[in-house]
Amino acid sequence: MPRKIGEPILEVDDLHTYCFTRWGTVKAVDGMSFSLREGEALGIVGESGCGKTMTALSLLKLLPRPVARIIKGSIKLQGEDLVPKSEREMRSIRGRRISMILQDPQTSLNPVFTIGNQLIEAIQIHHDERRRSLVRRAIDGLKQVRVAAPERRVDDYPHQMSGGMKQRVVGAIAISCEPKVIIADEPTTSLDVTIQAQYLRLLREIQEATNLSLIFITHDFGIVAKMCDRVMVMYAGRVVESGPVRDIFNRPAHPYTQALLSSVPSMDEDVERLYSIAGQPPGLWDLPIGCRFAARCQFAEDRCRQQYPPAVTIGEGHTASCWIAKGT
Amino acid sequence: MSPAAPVLQVQALKKHFAVTQGVIWTKVLGWVKAVDGISFSVPQGETLAIVGESGCGKTTTAKLILRLEEPTEGQVLVDGLNIHTLKGTELKEYRTIVQAVFQDPWSSLSPRMRVRDIVAEPIIINGKLSSQEIKARVAETLERVGLRPQQAALYPHEFSGGQRQRIAVASALVSDPKLIILDEPVSALDVSIRAQIMNLLVDLQQDLRVSYVLIAHHLATTRYMAHEVAVMYLGKIVERAKTKELFKNPLHPYTKALFSAALPAHPDIVREEIVLQGEVPSPINPPSGCRFHPRCPFAMPRCAQEEPKDQDMAPGHMVACHLY
């Protein structure tokens, strides 16, 4: 792999994003720290409602206002803290330095504009050029994501394209201004299996060509296994385990990670019976004081219910927040 | 034990939809061959999975088995009876023995009905049981799927996704069916909940000897739940075999490509990647000969001209491909 993993480019420290609703405070992201290095692919895995999408939106400062706010912590992109930045300043950062690929191309493209116009809209913010050269850039962008006959395709409307093609266009918009970091939020859930494989391969090739840093937000360990170097497992607003991909798959230390991994059927071997985790995640508006997984954990002790466990070092770069996890 | 007679037999089934233009002087522009001559059977207590990408005809097949669509040609036999000619009491009987569980429990359960009414609906319509018997049956079924009978008075919005899917399963089970169509039963659920529902379905099958037709695109789910797998591409079954055999020895180039595209369960599993060019063509004017030939890495001139016949490569392992 020609990909070079370099210096940290994005450093998140103790990030707290809360939503203030009529029913109470939802602690969507509750103390998250990580760093992402140049050329690295990081996976954030968790179930729906665990705070993974709110993490992504916090990084881009696209939180739904006025409900959600970053109340604490810092997000340093190339050493510069994004949290105090104004909306105006963020506009020059989004797209150019950090960008996002959304889940569903059907809804993230505007049906009444041609895809060329939508690409140009993104490029225009950062490039003050004449229309003709913007169109050129849009065509180049489509070429980069291997859309066939891009000269003709720029004038298509989204409904004239298939799902896989649309997701490529979304990808082209995300990379059009050569960002350093791309956050892909469930980029392939709405795609068919063979189209998903094409798309993931394309992302990998773009990453190798530009030494891009990628954050994959997903519930699918398969994507992590295929694409990521490191992974963070989130549960109820907090990271419960993080580490290099192979360590997490070979020696998962947190009972939640263990349970998740053994509850997924495999297509490569016969599984007698799947492990199933009883119950369901707690609501983010009403969290227990101790470990948030304690109510569903088969190893839970009294201590787990009373006090949130500290992070334990399991191996190099591998930590888990669990009272019973043992370090090496 | 001798092999039981199949609960479901699908014979040379076809469903073509007309593509029309105009309202009064309707002109037929072409035909969408959604299902184009498929045959399979499902024995009692077994699961047949139909896998394939969107537009391959799996949902149309399910609708034909549920008698939500009339076939263009061919027939569907349940317990030896052609379901599309049933009338009167026989039709009512068929409606109780064939049931379905759909993908999304947020839209498949009526938000205005209490759980007990949702679950009881199939047996109320049947009209055979007294209200006392219905009540007892609902309570028993709810317990069977892991819910408490006291929860029968609640509405669907008071439940989580996994519990809602349990309600949907209860509603399918209440009339003591022989066959349940499972249309992507776990793909709308959270990862940690999926295993609960898959295990529930497997256990119910063992206890009740009910047959399943599982429509899925997630291959690992198929491997875990199905006894036999049929791979569909553009309205045709291109390969069909026992699950173990198929995963060990896939033959059709499309099956191989589908398997190679599946995400690995571990970072050390590196598959030989067979990357297909392009996307599934439109079923309106499907390619001539073998429908897969424009995307097939092994296509020969013959593939464009001649449609491959179904061949048995091993007992119970059918493939339709000119390579064999």
Interface residues (C-beta under 8 A of the other chain):
Chain A: E47 S48 S162 G164 M165 D192 V193 T194 I195 Q196 A197 Q198 R201 H219 D220 F221 G222 I223 V224 A225 K226 V245 R246 F249 A259 L260 S263 V264 P265 S266 M267 D268 E269 D270 V271 R273 L274 Y275 S276 I277 A278 Q280 P281
Chain B: E53 S54 S160 G162 D190 V191 S192 I193 R194 A195 Q196 M198 N199 H217 L219 A220 T221 R223 Y224 K244 F247 A257 L258 F259 S260 A261 A262 L263 P264 A265 H266 P267 D268 I269 E273 V275 L276 E279 V280
